[in-house]
């Protein structure tokens, strides 16, 4: 509103107390006078009660506004108030700030005296895929305290960072699993196509060869079709009589029960491998669960 008044004053030829402006043009139409005519007189003086024409939002400021008699008075007051506000508000400290200036700013924004107020405690729960880093937490705490960041803001920053990291980790994990399962399924299809009716027998020989070599039933190598083919060749060359009878497995019950045990029973030997993408047998265990669910018609 003040900017509009300033523009209108400039249009009228005012320059803060200079020569009188030309008289306002006549209003032969009889229409209501323009806002400029209601507020500003031709000699640069504000009309008596000029603030009443500004609208309802200024009705409670009548006593303060009535003190101004000319437009330059309004501008001077505005600039003076801005200077006063700037001087009263301490500036954000920098490398040149004195200890007194730093103290004034910290008092102004209400920063605590106790340096432990910035300590970042490990949350009770963390998003999936997020690991707590105590050294990083201490570094962020020190940075925030040094740069005069309110502790509440630091806590919100850490919470936001953890949630964002968890979202990204889940997306990456889901993408990884989709790719891994797709690869396992593609290898299985390729072997079935190549071996045909002998697929079941050949796969059993390959697994027995793996067990003879000391590999566990859920070893990730058994999800690679080239490894399975190599183990099958080894089994044929070695002779079935020299292979272990079969591969021990901790699974019991029907396929659906077995899959459920792996997914939910923390004491199950395959539980950790199923849930931890970094586990060397993760891919094989996920493939095993998928096959069990497929056997059950899911």
Steps between C-alpha positions, in 0.01 A plus 500: 500500500784738587668415172180587313480831685862573416436427134196724499696775673772472237237525231379820669853646483582488875861476611497521877419864560579652156283725284127459526346249262260613232138500600312174466302478179137590513246224542215607271336159501402529864646154573649421842847654532800271444689366801783745432259793517350365821841466668736751339440869442653694213749673732642172628309502826304194606128568529354508852395148599683358196560165669125430506514447123756218524247233589385308803833329566645835614209612718680415825809699397321835465671659801848420366429590139336832583842630611616511137409821316698449175598201290874553561423472873362151436808395304741639761320311776511177302874528436570597860308197628694266272833643621394463862392139445827415326704651781298329773529151347845340546660377181585133441860454625785448255876454526542873578242516779619588849412281800257772611323498161479121506356505852245765401382289207478178703300681767275653236406164343489324838781246458568296816818529706546125544698360206345157558168646387622430145574130566312281254362186663447182302127470415309212655407384150668556166349466152576175321841514335635778724794429730589733786844664471611635836806680359285675240249602769779654709634685195158646418454600865834682502424673169161621620640631829787681323266664248239598760225274363215445753505144641134452404585567137783246513268233635251566221782489244617159621144364500443624145834357384426158651155484340637605163782246520255228599277578203797490262632177654165328466470607137852373426433175688174437313673566169784266595262224601291534186814469290639209707181296488459570131854374437443185707176426319661558161784259585250238614300533179818472292607179677157344464504580131850354457456187713135430425369191680840446664480832685400353838759221497782723372425767761504238775842375383633857493382561852654176622828602341477834678435323832796272437715810452372640829252759373180554698158435349425873479837615366463789255712317240215256443288777349739547207417274207863481383614386844218244517596365157866475605404315819287263297793421273716444807239262644487298178880486478535403866223240500186499708642242735765741618258784574329560834149350507321833514503849636385548857235765545354660814160537329198304625135489407323589174655762264289786640600414859866478400488841330326651802763359736780664303322835485377527861701272731808693618651173629480337157842443335385678181327797670804730507595426141144568381474842664857630456589607142870496597493133606691276255203262482233769473424446133484122532271518803262741327495264203429207731202679658370597158517142379323377815219749449471400134472135604214605726323674215569861610 
